[in-house]
Amino acid sequence: MDLVRTKKAENANTAKARRSGQLTGMTGLYLVAAELSKLGYIASPTSRSAQGADLLVTDPDCRRTFSVQVKTNASTFNFWLMGKKNLQMRSPTLIYGAKIKKSGNRK
């Protein structure tokens, strides 16, 4: 019985960590979109199941468009983990946006 309770607690902790990571990622996505909007660009988040781009971005005249892959860390690191598929995605219009989300930091 104790083993079952322990396993349930482990599963609950894993699910909580996954939700926390998803919230960190979504927060970073919208913070990058907000920064691009401040610079005069139109930034639209893609579907969460979209392969590659997290944001589709254009200038107000729709003459320059590009896609953005957003990487977010919940704490201060000097690197972002990138998978093999990131190496395979190549395009002159694909850029990476990185955001460090610090707890309690509203900037």
C-alpha positions, 0 to 999 in steps of 0.5 A, a space after each residue: 500500500 505504501 508503494 502505491 502511495 509513493 508512486 502516486 506522489 511521484 506521479 503528482 510531482 512529475 505532473 506538477 513539474 510538467 505544468 510548471 514547465 509549460 507555464 514557463 514556456 507559455 509565459 516566455 512565448 507571450 513576453 517575446 510576443 509583447 517585446 516584438 509588438 513594442 518594436 512595431 511588429 505583429 506577432 501571432 502565437 501558433 498552435 501548441 502542436 505546430 512544428 517549428 515556429 512558436 510565433 509568426 511575425 510580420 511588419 505592419 506592411 506585411 513585407 517582411 515576415 519571419 518565424 520565431 522559436 522561443 526558448 524560456 528558462 525559469 532561472 538564470 542559465 547561460 545556455 538553452 537546450 536544443 534538440 536534434 530537430 532544432 539543428 534540422 530546421 533551417 530557414 533564412 526567416 527562422 530566428 530564436 528568441 530567448 527569455 529568462 523568466 525569473 520568479 517575482 520579476 515582472 520585467 
